[in-house]
Amino acid sequence: MSLPKLSFSTLACPDWSWKQLLEAAREYHYDGVEIRFLSGDTDLLEADVFLPKNHERTLTDLHKSGISIAAIASSVHFDDLDPKKLDHELQTGQAYIELCQRLGIHVLRVFGDAFPEPGLREQIIHQVTESLQSLGEFAENRDVQVVLETHGDFSDSKNIAAVFNNIRSPSIGVLWDTHHPWRYLGEHPASTFDLIGHWVQHTHWKDSVTIPQKEAVPESSEAAAIAHQLMSGHRHANYVLFGEGEFPAFDVHRLLIDNDYSGWYSLEWEKAWHPELESPEIALPQFSQQMRNLFTK
């Protein structure tokens, strides 16, 4: 069995420089990186390495390192009830698609993300559907896949399916955060995959336990507040190093292998939102080794 394409989100190392990021990816045996933070910032359109004047240098850095950018993990979301703000999110999404096209990045993550109140479920599902379809049409000739993450209220695979049953663009797919539907909704991975599996283009991986093993540090409340500002659907979990918790990794792995999944396996170690977690120097090599062990079973 061939080894998976491994990447890690820069949530694990929000303050690392571009050079640190590429060096660590090589040292820890990753194939790619998923960009969420760069040098402490989530506004990736303004990141130095993504400014148009630096694109040639960035591409050279990637070529020399042998590392790919697996995905751009944007904060674009479609749950705002203000039409002007929703239009701004669409424009930002289009700008990210253009950035991906210029740098040969094939995956852009966006959010649903949360229903302001239960009675607005149908309205939010409708505007998420329409927004995704619009971005998909924009992306179709740019070799970019826009993926909606199972996150917030869209951790519920029924809500994902309600959107995708009405999506027509082939440039729209699902980012299956394999942890969220299982942990927050109690979904068995096979049930989740039955509903949304044929749309899955990218995956996130992490592990957690029911009873916390670590106490929060004073910075945790501030980090959680920042996360909620960026993503209204952000939820807490008691994260642990991959393979040391309750997540059924082997079951999810077999589902993907048996259905010929060929996308990325991306670690989302949420150090940025959970400062009490182990350092990236511990978590990143540990996940890489755990996944390689999984694929040799």
Residue pairs with C-beta under 8 A, 6 or more apart in sequence:
1 257
1 295
1 296
3 292
3 295
4 264
4 265
4 291
4 295
5 31
5 32
5 70
5 262
5 263
5 264
5 265
6 29
6 30
6 31
6 32
6 264
6 265
6 266
6 267
6 287
6 288
6 291
7 25
7 30
7 31
7 32
7 33
7 34
7 68
7 70
7 71
7 264
7 265
7 266
7 267
8 25
8 28
8 30
8 33
8 34
8 266
8 267
8 268
8 269
8 280
8 284
8 287
9 33
9 34
9 35
9 36
9 73
9 204
9 266
9 267
9 268
9 269
10 16
10 21
10 33
10 34
10 35
10 36
10 37
10 38
11 36
11 37
11 73
11 268
11 269
11 270
11 271
11 272
11 273
12 267
12 268
12 269
12 270
12 271
12 272
12 280
12 283
12 284
13 20
13 21
13 24
13 37
13 271
13 280
13 284
14 36
14 37
14 40
14 271
14 272
15 37
15 39
15 40
16 24
16 39
16 280
17 39
18 38
18 39
18 48
18 49
18 58
18 61
21 33
21 38
22 33
22 61
22 62
22 65
22 67
23 65
24 280
24 284
25 31
25 32
25 33
25 65
25 67
26 65
26 66
26 67
27 285
28 284
28 285
28 288
29 285
29 288
29 292
30 67
30 284
30 288
31 67
31 68
31 70
31 264
32 67
32 68
32 69
32 70
32 264
32 266
33 67
33 68
33 69
33 70
34 69
34 70
34 71
34 72
34 73
34 109
34 264
34 266
34 268
35 44
35 47
35 69
35 71
35 72
35 73
36 42
36 73
36 272
37 272
38 44
38 47
38 48
38 49
38 50
39 47
39 48
41 47
42 75
42 230
44 50
44 72
44 74
44 96
44 99
45 92
45 95
45 96
45 99
48 54
49 57
49 58
49 61
50 58
50 99
50 103
52 102
55 102
55 103
58 103
59 103
59 104
62 68
62 69
69 103
69 105
70 107
70 202
70 264
70 266
71 105
71 106
71 107
71 108
71 109
71 147
71 175
71 202
71 264
71 266
72 96
72 99
72 100
72 105
72 107
72 108
72 109
73 109
74 92
74 93
74 96
74 108
74 109
74 110
75 111
75 230
75 231
76 89
76 92
76 93
76 96
76 110
76 111
77 89
77 110
77 111
77 112
77 113
77 231
77 232
78 86
78 89
78 110
78 111
78 112
78 113
78 124
78 127
78 128
78 131
78 132
79 111
79 112
79 113
79 114
79 115
79 116
79 124
79 127
79 128
79 152
79 232
79 233
80 86
80 89
81 116
81 120
81 123
86 127
86 131
89 131
90 131
90 134
90 135
93 108
93 110
93 131
93 135
93 138
93 146
94 135
94 138
96 108
97 108
97 135
97 138
97 139
97 142
97 144
97 146
98 142
99 105
100 106
100 107
100 108
100 142
100 144
101 142
101 143
101 144
104 143
105 144
106 143
106 144
106 145
107 144
107 145
107 147
107 175
107 201
107 202
107 263
107 264
108 139
108 144
108 145
108 146
108 147
109 147
109 149
109 175
109 202
110 132
110 135
110 146
110 147
110 148
110 149
111 148
111 149
111 151
111 152
111 154
111 231
111 233
112 124
112 128
112 148
112 149
112 151
112 152
112 153
112 154
112 159
112 163
112 233
113 151
113 152
113 153
113 154
113 231
113 232
113 233
114 124
114 152
114 153
114 232
114 233
115 121
115 124
115 153
116 124
121 153
121 159
124 153
125 159
125 162
125 163
128 148
128 154
128 163
129 163
129 166
129 167
132 146
132 148
132 163
132 167
132 169
132 172
133 167
133 168
133 169
133 172
135 146
135 171
135 172
136 146
136 167
136 168
136 169
136 170
136 171
136 172
137 169
137 171
139 145
139 146
139 169
139 171
139 172
140 169
140 170
140 171
144 171
145 171
145 172
145 173
145 201
145 202
146 171
146 172
146 173
147 172
147 173
147 174
147 175
147 201
147 202
148 154
148 160
148 163
148 172
148 173
148 174
148 175
149 174
149 175
149 177
149 204
150 157
150 160
150 174
150 175
150 176
150 177
150 180
150 181
150 192
150 196
151 177
151 180
151 231
151 233
151 234
152 231
152 232
152 233
152 234
152 235
153 159
153 233
154 160
154 163
154 233
155 177
155 180
155 181
155 184
155 185
155 233
155 235
156 181
156 185
156 187
157 181
157 185
157 187
157 191
157 192
157 195
157 196
158 195
160 174
160 195
160 196
160 199
161 195
161 196
164 172
164 174
164 196
164 199
172 199
173 199
173 200
173 201
173 202
174 196
174 199
174 200
174 201
174 202
175 200
175 201
175 202
175 203
175 204
176 192
176 193
176 196
176 197
176 200
176 202
176 203
176 204
177 203
177 204
177 206
177 268
178 189
178 203
178 204
178 205
178 247
178 252
179 204
179 205
179 206
179 207
179 208
179 237
179 247
179 268
180 235
181 187
181 189
181 192
182 188
182 189
182 192
182 247
182 248
183 208
183 237
183 247
184 235
184 237
189 248
189 251
189 252
189 255
190 251
190 255
193 200
193 255
193 259
197 255
197 259
200 256
200 261
200 263
201 263
202 263
202 264
202 266
203 256
203 261
203 263
203 264
203 265
203 266
204 266
204 267
204 268
205 242
205 249
205 265
205 266
205 267
205 268
205 287
205 291
206 237
206 239
206 242
206 247
206 267
206 268
206 269
206 270
207 239
207 240
207 241
207 242
207 243
207 244
207 245
207 246
207 247
207 249
208 237
208 238
208 239
208 240
208 245
208 246
208 247
209 238
209 240
209 245
209 246
210 238
210 246
211 238
212 238
213 238
213 240
214 238
214 276
214 277
215 276
216 274
216 276
217 275
217 276
219 275
220 274
220 275
220 276
223 272
223 273
223 274
223 275
224 234
224 236
224 273
226 273
227 234
227 272
227 273
228 234
234 273
239 245
239 269
239 270
239 274
239 277
241 278
241 282
241 283
241 286
241 287
242 249
242 267
242 283
242 286
242 287
242 290
242 291
243 249
243 286
243 290
249 290
249 294
250 294
250 297
253 294
253 295
265 291
267 283
267 284
267 287
269 277
269 280
269 283
269 284
269 287
270 277
271 277
271 279
271 280
271 283
277 283
